[in-house]
Amino acid sequence: MTWVVRLNMVGLAISLLVWTFADNELQDWCEECPFGERSQKGTKDPKKLMDELGEALKEIA
């Protein structure tokens, strides 16, 4: 293999790792919902929760 192919493989591996471990809006919403790890920061208003869920789903779509 040439060095260009190896460099491309390293770049692809780094990109996949970042994509896999980076949080997205839906993960943030799940952590802040009443059953999440950061539930104290979130709201308990069902209407606001559904609005925030809709926004999170739009972000990942």
PyRosetta script that sets phi, psi and omega in degrees:
from pyrosetta import init, pose_from_sequence

init()
pose = pose_from_sequence("MTWVVRLNMVGLAISLLVWTFADNELQDWCEECPFGERSQKGTKDPKKLMDELGEALKEIA")
pose.set_psi(1, 146.7)
pose.set_omega(1, 178.0)
pose.set_phi(2, -87.6)
pose.set_psi(2, 169.0)
pose.set_omega(2, -177.4)
pose.set_phi(3, -67.8)
pose.set_psi(3, -27.0)
pose.set_omega(3, 179.4)
pose.set_phi(4, -67.3)
pose.set_psi(4, -42.9)
pose.set_omega(4, 179.1)
pose.set_phi(5, -65.0)
pose.set_psi(5, -42.9)
pose.set_omega(5, 178.4)
pose.set_phi(6, -63.5)
pose.set_psi(6, -40.8)
pose.set_omega(6, 178.1)
pose.set_phi(7, -63.7)
pose.set_psi(7, -40.6)
pose.set_omega(7, 176.9)
pose.set_phi(8, -64.4)
pose.set_psi(8, -39.2)
pose.set_omega(8, 179.4)
pose.set_phi(9, -66.6)
pose.set_psi(9, -39.0)
pose.set_omega(9, 177.5)
pose.set_phi(10, -65.6)
pose.set_psi(10, -43.5)
pose.set_omega(10, 178.0)
pose.set_phi(11, -61.7)
pose.set_psi(11, -41.6)
pose.set_omega(11, 177.9)
pose.set_phi(12, -65.2)
pose.set_psi(12, -41.5)
pose.set_omega(12, 179.2)
pose.set_phi(13, -63.5)
pose.set_psi(13, -42.4)
pose.set_omega(13, 178.6)
pose.set_phi(14, -64.9)
pose.set_psi(14, -42.6)
pose.set_omega(14, 178.5)
pose.set_phi(15, -61.0)
pose.set_psi(15, -42.7)
pose.set_omega(15, 179.4)
pose.set_phi(16, -65.5)
pose.set_psi(16, -39.0)
pose.set_omega(16, 178.0)
pose.set_phi(17, -64.6)
pose.set_psi(17, -43.7)
pose.set_omega(17, 178.8)
pose.set_phi(18, -63.7)
pose.set_psi(18, -45.0)
pose.set_omega(18, -179.2)
pose.set_phi(19, -63.4)
pose.set_psi(19, -37.3)
pose.set_omega(19, -178.0)
pose.set_phi(20, -71.4)
pose.set_psi(20, -42.1)
pose.set_omega(20, -172.2)
pose.set_phi(21, -97.5)
pose.set_psi(21, -7.1)
pose.set_omega(21, 179.3)
pose.set_phi(22, -80.3)
pose.set_psi(22, 137.0)
pose.set_omega(22, 178.1)
pose.set_phi(23, -75.6)
pose.set_psi(23, 147.0)
pose.set_omega(23, 172.7)
pose.set_phi(24, -115.2)
pose.set_psi(24, -179.1)
pose.set_omega(24, -175.1)
pose.set_phi(25, -62.8)
pose.set_psi(25, -36.3)
pose.set_omega(25, -179.5)
pose.set_phi(26, -68.0)
pose.set_psi(26, -39.9)
pose.set_omega(26, 176.9)
pose.set_phi(27, -64.3)
pose.set_psi(27, -40.0)
pose.set_omega(27, 177.3)
pose.set_phi(28, -62.8)
pose.set_psi(28, -42.3)
pose.set_omega(28, 179.7)
pose.set_phi(29, -62.8)
pose.set_psi(29, -43.1)
pose.set_omega(29, -179.3)
pose.set_phi(30, -63.2)
pose.set_psi(30, -36.8)
pose.set_omega(30, 179.2)
pose.set_phi(31, -71.8)
pose.set_psi(31, -27.9)
pose.set_omega(31, -177.8)
pose.set_phi(32, -95.4)
pose.set_psi(32, -6.8)
pose.set_omega(32, 178.1)
pose.set_phi(33, -70.7)
pose.set_psi(33, 167.4)
pose.set_omega(33, -176.0)
pose.set_phi(34, -55.6)
pose.set_psi(34, -23.1)
pose.set_omega(34, -179.1)
pose.set_phi(35, -100.7)
pose.set_psi(35, 2.8)
pose.set_omega(35, -176.5)
pose.set_phi(36, -86.1)
pose.set_psi(36, 176.5)
pose.set_omega(36, -178.5)
pose.set_phi(37, -69.5)
pose.set_psi(37, -32.4)
pose.set_omega(37, -179.6)
pose.set_phi(38, -108.3)
pose.set_psi(38, 46.3)
pose.set_omega(38, -173.6)
pose.set_phi(39, -67.6)
pose.set_psi(39, -20.5)
pose.set_omega(39, 179.2)
pose.set_phi(40, -69.7)
pose.set_psi(40, -28.7)
pose.set_omega(40, -179.3)
pose.set_phi(41, -80.4)
pose.set_psi(41, -22.7)
pose.set_omega(41, -175.4)
pose.set_phi(42, -83.7)
pose.set_psi(42, -177.9)
pose.set_omega(42, 179.8)
pose.set_phi(43, -108.0)
pose.set_psi(43, 159.8)
pose.set_omega(43, 177.0)
pose.set_phi(44, -110.4)
pose.set_psi(44, 4.4)
pose.set_omega(44, 177.9)
pose.set_phi(45, -75.3)
pose.set_psi(45, 116.5)
pose.set_omega(45, -175.4)
pose.set_phi(46, -61.3)
pose.set_psi(46, -37.2)
pose.set_omega(46, -179.8)
pose.set_phi(47, -63.9)
pose.set_psi(47, -45.0)
pose.set_omega(47, 179.9)
pose.set_phi(48, -66.2)
pose.set_psi(48, -38.5)
pose.set_omega(48, 177.8)
pose.set_phi(49, -60.6)
pose.set_psi(49, -43.4)
pose.set_omega(49, -179.8)
pose.set_phi(50, -67.9)
pose.set_psi(50, -37.6)
pose.set_omega(50, 176.7)
pose.set_phi(51, -63.2)
pose.set_psi(51, -43.8)
pose.set_omega(51, 178.7)
pose.set_phi(52, -65.9)
pose.set_psi(52, -36.3)
pose.set_omega(52, 176.9)
pose.set_phi(53, -64.3)
pose.set_psi(53, -42.6)
pose.set_omega(53, 177.8)
pose.set_phi(54, -60.3)
pose.set_psi(54, -42.3)
pose.set_omega(54, 177.6)
pose.set_phi(55, -64.6)
pose.set_psi(55, -41.0)
pose.set_omega(55, 179.8)
pose.set_phi(56, -64.6)
pose.set_psi(56, -40.0)
pose.set_omega(56, 178.8)
pose.set_phi(57, -67.6)
pose.set_psi(57, -34.1)
pose.set_omega(57, 176.8)
pose.set_phi(58, -66.1)
pose.set_psi(58, -37.1)
pose.set_omega(58, -178.1)
pose.set_phi(59, -66.1)
pose.set_psi(59, -36.2)
pose.set_omega(59, -177.0)
pose.set_phi(60, -89.7)
pose.set_psi(60, -11.1)
pose.set_omega(60, -178.6)
pose.set_phi(61, -78.3)
pose.dump_pdb("model.pdb")
